[in-house]
Amino acid sequence: MKIGIIGAGPIGTTLARRLAATGHEVTIANSRGPKTINDTALGTGARAVEADAVIDGVDVVIVSVPFNRVPDVAALVRAAPDTAVVIDTSNYVPVRDGHIEAVDAGQAESLWVSERYGRPVIKAWNAITSTSFDHHATDAGSPDRLAIPVAGDDQDGKRLAMTLVEETGFDAFDSGPLSESWRQQPGTPAYCTDRTAAELPAALGRADASRSARRRDLAIAVLTERAEVEGTPSAEYLLNLTRAIY
Ligand SMILES: NC(=O)c1ccc[n+]([C@@H]2O[C@H](COP(=O)([O-])OP(=O)(O)OC[C@H]3O[C@@H](n4cnc5c(N)ncnc54)[C@H](OP(=O)(O)O)[C@@H]3O)[C@@H](O)[C@H]2O)c1
């Protein structure tokens, strides 16, 4: 399968490495050009290309850019083949992204993204930290394998995205339509809390739309304060914090 990845941060590069290792033809682009993408982060297989080449003839586009950059890549995503499945990994964090009125008012992030791209998206790989994604991949059937929720309205696209999630080393869990994808957004019990497939349904079910934005902002405030004192908090600290607050 031909896969184009837009965004070469920790999630995009780990996706490129894993998906190329399973035999897919993977290209990846950022906004500054292929020379600025670290080859070591990609490993063997994936190819860094110019942004306008990353959607050429692809079966799948994975967009992994900051939420406030979604409008900047919209024209590129719209130019992908009509048959391409578009998967989005983004999360809205207002202290970083600025405020977006519709999402602050309760629109699911993935629906807002979908509107920008003018096509359905599948939401996947958003609810796992880059550290867990990088370090906790395991083979299918491994005990305590972590799970990743996958939301979407296009059932064929969702099935394909779930297969790719499995190939990246995690159980894929169908978390329902995009209208329910707020249950895997920042501030919810399923978000960056390292759940197994057995644990995810209860975590998604406990999500409280009236509290998740406040809990997201509380967690960010604690992390920011901690970082001022000790530098970037450890992955263990982050996991304990999200499990306690969300
Ligand atoms: N980090 C995590 O733990 C994590 C976990 C799950 C989901 N997410 C979400 O996944 C997304 C990516 O996060 P990340 O931490 O991996 O990456 P990031 O550090 O946010 O990096 C963003 C990437 O997007 C690229 N980008 C920005 N504007 C672009 C444009 N107009 N055209 C092409 N590329 C563009 C940047 O390239 P340039 O530098 O060249 O502009 C950079 O490679 C975010 O929405 C984030 O919230 C993050």
The ligand as an SDF file (V2000), in Angstrom:
LIG
                    3D

 48 52  0  0  0  0  0  0  0  0999 V2000
    3.6040   14.0680   20.6210 N   0  0  0  0  0  0  0  0  0  0  0  0
    2.6810   13.2740   21.1240 C   0  0  0  0  0  0  0  0  0  0  0  0
    2.8500   12.6410   22.1780 O   0  0  0  0  0  0  0  0  0  0  0  0
    1.3780   13.0920   20.3710 C   0  0  0  0  0  0  0  0  0  0  0  0
    0.6370   11.9420   20.6240 C   0  0  0  0  0  0  0  0  0  0  0  0
   -0.5440   11.7310   19.8920 C   0  0  0  0  0  0  0  0  0  0  0  0
   -0.9780   12.6860   18.9800 C   0  0  0  0  0  0  0  0  0  0  0  0
   -0.2570   13.8290   18.8100 N   0  0  0  0  0  0  0  0  0  0  0  0
   -0.7800   14.8200   17.8680 C   0  0  0  0  0  0  0  0  0  0  0  0
   -0.2700   14.4910   16.5880 O   0  0  0  0  0  0  0  0  0  0  0  0
    0.0880   15.6890   15.8780 C   0  0  0  0  0  0  0  0  0  0  0  0
    1.5840   15.6710   15.6020 C   0  0  0  0  0  0  0  0  0  0  0  0
    2.2690   15.6930   16.8410 O   0  0  0  0  0  0  0  0  0  0  0  0
    3.8370   15.4350   16.9540 P   0  0  0  0  0  0  0  0  0  0  0  0
    4.1610   15.7000   18.3810 O   0  0  0  0  0  0  0  0  0  0  0  0
    4.2250   14.1450   16.3310 O   0  0  0  0  0  0  0  0  0  0  0  0
    4.4470   16.5050   15.9780 O   0  0  0  0  0  0  0  0  0  0  0  0
    4.8270   18.0380   16.1830 P   0  0  0  0  0  0  0  0  0  0  0  0
    6.0320   18.1820   17.0020 O   0  0  0  0  0  0  0  0  0  0  0  0
    3.5860   18.7290   16.5480 O   0  0  0  0  0  0  0  0  0  0  0  0
    5.3400   18.3140   14.6830 O   0  0  0  0  0  0  0  0  0  0  0  0
    4.5540   18.7560   13.7480 C   0  0  0  0  0  0  0  0  0  0  0  0
    5.0340   18.3590   12.3490 C   0  0  0  0  0  0  0  0  0  0  0  0
    4.0620   18.9560   11.5050 O   0  0  0  0  0  0  0  0  0  0  0  0
    4.7610   19.5680   10.4310 C   0  0  0  0  0  0  0  0  0  0  0  0
    3.9770   20.6540    9.8530 N   0  0  0  0  0  0  0  0  0  0  0  0
    3.4770   21.7610   10.4390 C   0  0  0  0  0  0  0  0  0  0  0  0
    2.8620   22.5360    9.5210 N   0  0  0  0  0  0  0  0  0  0  0  0
    3.0030   21.8930    8.3330 C   0  0  0  0  0  0  0  0  0  0  0  0
    2.5950   22.1830    7.0100 C   0  0  0  0  0  0  0  0  0  0  0  0
    1.9180   23.3020    6.7220 N   0  0  0  0  0  0  0  0  0  0  0  0
    2.9150   21.2990    6.0280 N   0  0  0  0  0  0  0  0  0  0  0  0
    3.5960   20.1660    6.3050 C   0  0  0  0  0  0  0  0  0  0  0  0
    4.0100   19.8360    7.5530 N   0  0  0  0  0  0  0  0  0  0  0  0
    3.7120   20.6890    8.5510 C   0  0  0  0  0  0  0  0  0  0  0  0
    6.0230   20.0970   11.0700 C   0  0  0  0  0  0  0  0  0  0  0  0
    6.9600   20.3650   10.0690 O   0  0  0  0  0  0  0  0  0  0  0  0
    7.8520   21.7080   10.1190 P   0  0  0  0  0  0  0  0  0  0  0  0
    8.5840   21.6510   11.4160 O   0  0  0  0  0  0  0  0  0  0  0  0
    8.7230   21.6050    8.9120 O   0  0  0  0  0  0  0  0  0  0  0  0
    6.8690   22.8550   10.0390 O   0  0  0  0  0  0  0  0  0  0  0  0
    6.4040   18.9310   11.9650 C   0  0  0  0  0  0  0  0  0  0  0  0
    7.1120   17.9590   11.2310 O   0  0  0  0  0  0  0  0  0  0  0  0
   -0.3430   16.8620   16.7760 C   0  0  0  0  0  0  0  0  0  0  0  0
   -1.6280   17.2810   16.4080 O   0  0  0  0  0  0  0  0  0  0  0  0
   -0.3550   16.2520   18.1590 C   0  0  0  0  0  0  0  0  0  0  0  0
   -1.2680   16.9020   19.0060 O   0  0  0  0  0  0  0  0  0  0  0  0
    0.9310   14.0410   19.4610 C   0  0  0  0  0  0  0  0  0  0  0  0
  1  2  1  0
  2  3  2  0
  2  4  1  0
  4  5  1  0
  4 48  2  0
  5  6  2  0
  6  7  1  0
  7  8  2  0
  8  9  1  0
  8 48  1  0
  9 10  1  0
  9 46  1  0
 10 11  1  0
 11 12  1  0
 11 44  1  0
 12 13  1  0
 13 14  1  0
 14 15  2  0
 14 16  1  0
 14 17  1  0
 17 18  1  0
 18 19  2  0
 18 20  1  0
 18 21  1  0
 21 22  1  0
 22 23  1  0
 23 24  1  0
 23 42  1  0
 24 25  1  0
 25 26  1  0
 25 36  1  0
 26 27  1  0
 26 35  1  0
 27 28  2  0
 28 29  1  0
 29 30  1  0
 29 35  2  0
 30 31  1  0
 30 32  2  0
 32 33  1  0
 33 34  2  0
 34 35  1  0
 36 37  1  0
 36 42  1  0
 37 38  1  0
 38 39  2  0
 38 40  1  0
 38 41  1  0
 42 43  1  0
 44 45  1  0
 44 46  1  0
 46 47  1  0
M  CHG  2   8   1  16  -1
M  END
$$$$
